[in-house]
């Protein structure tokens, strides 16, 4: 099953007489864009793909959360309280009526992307936020976490200067194109974000070194995907290229498979 292709709506929500149709549709989109048990898409994304106004998306999220169909965690930067990321979790429908316990983060359960829920204690997938030091507070059933952003991202020491510049050009080309197409989704001032650039270079290097992908082939595939009807709006971060999709493959592996398939068709 290809990531983002299929969503689902549980019967408890589908047959709910009070919840609005747009909220049910939004739930389906959330389920279709889960990765490792969490959805990190923002309201601008949901508004664009569902053709629903952002204010309506906000109301739909509130309706789903207040009826215990989803749980939400907001990650803010420590000290500045600057918004960093939102995490949306699906709540097992059997827990709707059990009060506030299901709103605690991280959830005790997550949707496994195949056809059911699994215990989060049995699968070591929840790392929210990943690699950060966090404290948790609660407010109106939304979980707020404050995180210390890793400012010490460093390039792989095995990279030569020539390799760094090669990968950096790929990174700049990627974000130059995507920031123009999706200004509401790519952070402003990305050119000055050394953390973003460094992490992106390391991700590309991992694709080459760990996944054994030729550097020229990787560049060609990424350029192809940036202009592809399906993939162009599903690549908003280089760092997500090595995140696993619901089929167990890395996103770049799925992109590469699509590329090879179209090449064979000629």
N, C-alpha and C positions, 0 to 999 in steps of 0.2 A: 504494500500500500504506500503510495507516494505521499510525503509530508504535505499537509495542507489540502489534500484532495477530498477527504471525507470528514464530515462532522457527524455528531449524533445528538439526540435529545432524549433523555430518559422519559419513560411513560409518566412518572409523577409530575414532571414539568410539562410534557407535551399535552397532558389532559387537565392541567391546572386551569381553573376557570377564571381566576383573578389576574394572573400574570399576562402581560401584554404580548402579542405576537412578536413584536420586535425584540423583546427580551429573550424569547425562545430562540429566535434566529441568531441573536448574539451569542447565546450559550453554545449553539452548534458551531459557530465560527471559533469560539474559544477552544472547544474540544478538538477542532481540526488543526489548531496551531499550537498544541501542547508539545513541549520538548522536555524530556526527563521529568514529567509530572507537573510542569508549570508553564503558563503562558505569560510572555512578557510584552506582547503587542500593546501599543498605546492606542488612545482613542482616535487619533488621526488615521491610523491604519484601519480600525474597525469602520470608521465613518466612510472611508474611501471605498473599501471592498464591498460594504453592504449598502452603500448609497443612502446612509442615514446620517442626519445632522449630529455633530459632536455633542451637543447638549442632550439630545435624545439618547445617545450612547451612555452618557453619564448617568441619566435617569434609569436606563435599563440595567446598568451594572449595580446601581443601588438597589433596584428591585430584586435582582437575583441574589445579592448578598443578604438583604434583609429577610429574604425567604429561605436562606441557608442553602442555596444551590451552589454558591461559590464562596470562597474565602479570599481576602485580599491582604497582601502585605505591601507596605510602602517603605522603600529604602531611601533614607536621607543621609547626606554627608554629615559626619559628626562636627560639632561646633557651628558650622555655617547653616545646618539644616537644609542645605540645597538638595532638591529632589534629584535622585539618581535613577531609580528604576521602580516599576510596579510589578508585582508578582501576583498572578491570578491562579488559584487552585480550584479544582472541581471537588465538590463535597459529595460523598456517597449519599444518594437520595434517601436511604434508610435512616439517616441521622437528622433529617430536617427538624423533627419535632423535639429534639433532645436538648434544646436550650443553647446556651452560649458556648458550650464546650467545643463544638465543631469549628468555632471561629479562631481557635488558637493556632498559632503558627510555630513550627511547620506542621501541616496537617498529618494526622495519623495514617492517612490513606492517600493514594494517588491513582489516577486513571493510567492504566498501563499501555494505552494506545492500541490494544488488540481487541479487548472485549470485556473488560472488567476492571475491578479495583484491586490493588495489592497493598499489603502492609508496608508503610514506609520504613518500618524497622527491619524488614526483611530485605529491602533493596536499598543500597547505600547511594541513593540518587539525590537526596535533598541536601543542597549546600546553598543556603540562602542567607546572606549573599555569599557567593563563592570566594573563599580565600580571604574574607574580611573579618575584622574583629567587630562583634556586634553586641548591642544591648537591646532588649525588647521592652516596649511599653505598649499599652493598649488604649484605644480610644474608639468608642462606638462600634465595636466589633471589627474595626480595621486595625490590623497589626502594623505598628510603626517600628522600624528598626533604624538605628543610627550606626553608620559604618565608617571605619577609617579606610579611606581609599588608598590603595597601594601606590605610593608615589615613587617607588624604587624599582620600577620595571626596567630591566636591562636587556640588551641584545645578547643573543647566544654568542658566547666567546669564540665559537668555532667559525663564525662568519667572517669572511674577509671583507675589506672595504669595498671591493668591486661587487661582491655579492650583496652587501647591504644596499648599495646604490641601485642595483638592479631591482631588488625587491621593493625598495622605497618608491621607485618609479611606478611599479604596479599598484602600490597602495595609493599614491597620489592620483593616478588615473582613475582608480576605482571610486574614491570618494569625491573627486571632481565631478564625475558623471552623475553619481547617485545623489549628491547634495543639490544639484540643479533639478533633478527629476523629483526628488522627495525632500524639499527643504524643511518640511514639518517633522521629518523623521531623522535626518542627519544633523547632529549638533552643529550649531554655528561655531566658527573658529576652530574647526577640526584641524586646520593646517598648523595651528600652534599647540595642539595637544600632543605633547611628546609621548605621553602614556599610550594614547591611541595608536600613534605611528609605530612605536616600539612593539606593542603587543601584536599589531597587525603583521609586522615584518616577521616576528617569531612564529606566528601562525602559518604564514606562507612557507617559512623555512621548515616547519614541522611536516607540512604536506609533502615537501620535496624529500626531506631526510628520513622521516619516519614512515610515511605512506608510499615512499619510493616512486614519486611522480616526477618525471623529467621537468626541469624548470621552464623550458620553452613550451612544453605541452600544457603545463599549468597556466602559463600566461595566455596561451591561445584559447584555452577552455574558458577562462574567466572573461576574456574579451567577448567571446561568443555568448556567454550567459548574460552579460550586461545588456546585450541587444536582443535577447531572446524573449518572445512573447510571454512565456510562462515564468522563466527564472528572473527576469530583470527586476521585478518588484518583490522578489523573495530573497534578495541579497542586499541587505542594508548594513551589514557589518562583516568585515573580513574575519573577525575573531569567531564568528559563528560558523565558519566553514568547516571546523572540526568538531562541531556539536552534533550529537547523534539525533537522527530523525526517528520517527516511530517505527521504521522498518529495520532499525539497528545500525544503519550505515551513517557515516558522516555526511553532512550536507554536500561537501565537495564530491564525495563518491557518487552521490545521486546525480549531481550535475554532470560529472564525467560520464556516467552511464547514459544520460540523455544525449550528451554530445556524441558519444560513440555510436549510439543507435541511429541518430540522424545522419552521421557520416556514412554508415553502412547502407542506409537507404538511398544515399546519393542525391 
